[in-house]
Amino acid sequence: MTVRRGEYNPLFAAEKVALQYVCDAALKIENDDLRYIEKHRQRLCLRSETVANLRLHIQSEAARLQKLVGRIQILPASHPGSPRNLYKH
């Protein structure tokens, strides 16, 4: 989104509404990406034995620390924001 001098842009005129719109749009994109990953996990992620070992490790660490484990979602390295993507790039 760019500002052009002399042109009226309703998104920039309504500052808080425009900010909310941009945040909502970004959140929707992120949500769609995560749903796609969840639906196509077998094709995108690691091999099943690696996933099983990772789940076992997380559950054993949680038991050792006496914590509850929520839903485990393993993100592919290509997902922006995943720890593997941040470490890789």
C-alpha angles and dihedrals in degrees: 000000000000132000115232118196115241095018123105114229115185092205092061093041091059098050102178094040091049091050091050090049092052092047092048092048092050091048091050091052091049091048092050090050092051092048090051091050091049092049095046098033096129093057097041106040139059127297115287095249091054091050091049091051091048092050091049091051093049092049093048092049090049091051091049091051092040093238131138119245117224126199110318114221116180111204121210116245090248093063109103109237096027113126091240091053092048092048093045096051 
